[in-house]
Amino acid sequence: MPYLPPQRRTHDEVTYWIRESVLPESHTLVAVRDEEIVGYAAVRGELLDQLYLRPEVRRTGIGSRLLGAAREHSPGGLTLHVFQLNAEARAFYAHHGFRVVATDDGSGNMENLPALTLRWTPGVAAP
């Protein structure tokens, strides 16, 4: 994601945050291929907090399967945040029925990048 500013956190800081915050507070789904982790999704209530894939497995259906499992875990709907500049993710979520419900100027995130809040609600078609 070339639009991202330089990383502010070290690998150790990110690992600590995942281990101490994300995993204990989330329902985490992991995609494995040939005994290698290739993606994961973290869901907290109706917030799809994270969905990441290794670049080489994008557009292979793994992201769709992770999203499907997240929907099964939160059948009432899901909300997520995505950077406005992340066109690939925005297209993925739009394809899966998410719609924009809010925008922000980026002042509330570490990257200071404008973001969108997207929502998927079962039975509601995206415009």
N, C-alpha and C positions, 0 to 999 in steps of 0.2 A: 504494500500500500504506500506508494511513493508520496502521497499527500500528507502522511503523518509526520509530525515534527520529530526531532531526535528523541530517542527513548530517555526518559528521566529516571527510570528505575533499573537497578542492576538485575541480572538473572536471579541472583539469590533473593533479592527483595520480592520479585514476582513469584518465585517458587514458594516463599514463606506466605505470601498473600493467598495463593491458591490453596496451600495446605491448611492454613489457619482460618481462612475466611470463606473462600468459595466452597470448598468441599464440605465443611461442617454445616453450612447454612443452605446448601442447595441439594436438589435431587440432580445428580450428575449422570449423564448418559455418555458412554464411551463407544466409539466405533473402532473396531480392530480388523485389520486385514493382514493375513499372513503373519500373525502374532505380533504385529506392530500397531501401536495406537496411531490412527490417522485422523481422528477428530473427536470432538466432544461437545456436549451441550450442557449447560447448567441452568436449572429452572428453580426459581424461588417463588412459590405461590403461582401467580399468573404472570410473573416476569421471566421472560427468556433472557436471562442475564448475559449468557454467552453462547455462541455457537461458532466454533472454529474448526477449520479443516486444513490439513496440510495442502499446500498448493497443487501438488501433483494428483490429488484425488478429487479436486473440484470438477463438477460437471460429470460425475460418475454415478450419481444417485445417493451417495452416502449422506450428503447434507439433507436431502429430502427425507431419508429414513430417520435421521436424527430429529428433524423437525416433527415428523409424524409421531415419534415416540414422545417428544415433548408435549404435543397436543393430547396424546392419550393420558399423560400425567396431569395435564391441566385442561380438561375437556370443556370448561366454561369459557376459555379464551386465553389468549396470550398477548402480552404487550412487550415491546422491545425498543431499544434505542439504537440508532444507526447514524453514522456520520453522513451528512448530505453529500459529501464527495465520494462516498463508497457506492458508486453506480452499480457494481456487480452485485453487492448484497441487496441493494434496493430492488433491483430487478428480480432477484431470487425471491425475496419476500413478497413482492407484488404478484409474482407468478403463483405464490401459495396463498393468495387471498388477504394479505395484510394491507391495510390502508393507513394513510397518514392521519393522525389525530392531534398532533401538536408539533411545533417547531421551536427551536431555540437558537440563540446566537453563539453558543459554545462557551459562554462565561461560566457554566457550571461543570465543565469537564476539564480534566487535566491537560488535554491537548489543545484546548481553546478553539475547537472547531465546531461550526454550526452542526446541529444534529436534528434528527427527526424522531418522533415517537410514533411507532407503528402499532396497530392493533389488529388481531385476528379474532373474530367472534364467530362461533359456529353458526351456520345458516345465514350469515350476512355476506353478500357478495361485495367484493371490492369494486369501486367505481371504475 
